[in-house]
Amino acid sequence: MPALDLPRPVAFVLGGGGSLGAAHVGMLQALEEVDVAADMVIGTSVGSLNGAVLAENPRAGAHRLTHAWEQISRDDVFPGGLLAQLHTLERSRTYLFDNAALRATAKRLLRTAAIDDLAVPYAAVATDLDRGEVVLLREGALVDAVLASAAIPGVFPLVGIGGRRLCDGGVVANVPILQAFDLKPASIVVLDCIGLVPSTMDSLPDILLRAFSISCHYQPMLDAPLAARRVPVVYLPTPTITGSLLDFDLTAQLMENAYESSRAFLGALAVDPVAPRLYHPDMPEEPSDLAAAEQAARGDRWHWPWRRHDAKAGDLSAG
């Protein structure tokens, strides 16, 4: 395919989505084919982990993530069965899974200790649960920042950084499009891996994550058109395959589905390098008002996860 010419620097925005983050890999593979690489990266939750790998080496990130995701299982992130979860909840009173397995997985995937040492500018998005504020983690310990960004409330423990108690950035910005402007991009590429999670109600985590995905549903539809008033925004199609955020059995299908849809979309795309615009096959480029955007989000045409301070990654003091 011919190369896609985007104004630089290009910011890659990687959204949250648990095990559905495997779709990021297919999207990155398609972006490689049109010679679009990240000059800066911002991510939420699983997007912060995938984004950190990408920020270590933007040209080799897709290759590394392909092999990594082929090996990841549920126990690498959400270990133990129902009894173990109940025991953890009884002991902690606030969460179902210890984050030790996730920490070990992040350490295995990441070769860089400090955010400042990454190859390109990077931010992990977290939420200050006490103040209800979005927090961009742009310096300090990389693994700690990823753990804070991925600390789903009630599922993982809160993470203490810089005197704040932090949880999953998806509470305020599951797809951190507007937050990307903190990095000063000239164009934005959005990698959104999650639609509405199916309403499986087999366990407490499933119920929590179903509710979480619904709460995420509106944000990108509101934020993407606002961002596109300032710079070109290329919003890759989300995968049509979806499932529980805890299910790692769909990795191969998610990667393939995201690759095929992103490749088709990018192959037909012509970007105006001068005029800001939103490039997406379905999303309205300019909702006339909030009511119009909410009406679109309620319809069957869109199935996206949608939402909305800087801190150092330091000691873990909460949870």
Summary of the structure (lengths in Angstrom):
residues: 319
radius of gyration: 18.0
end to end distance: 48.0
largest distance: 56.9
contacts: 1223
relative contact order: 0.20
helix: 41%
strand: 17%
